[in-house]
Amino acid sequence: MAPFYRHHGSMETATQHRLVGKMVWCRADGTQLPLVTAVQVAQGTNTQPSQVTDITGAWQSTTGIRLHVSSAASRGNYHGQLTWTLTNSPR
């Protein structure tokens, strides 16, 4: 099992005002990957027919999905689209 995460487009307000910022995936080694392309965030092996895997349980305060916002960003309520893709494929 290999879940991939991708952020589509920009974060916007209801009036189409774009947020000055970006979503990134932060790895434990400090590497930050922009989420404009698919980024593998976990992998594992199914051992049961109905298995639940908590991929956010291992995230720390410095790892996982983060939103980097510029100081030039305007105040507002923003929204965007996040997509999770799960592939069941051999390694």
Order of alpha helices (4+ residues) and beta strands (2+ residues): beta-beta-beta-beta-beta-beta
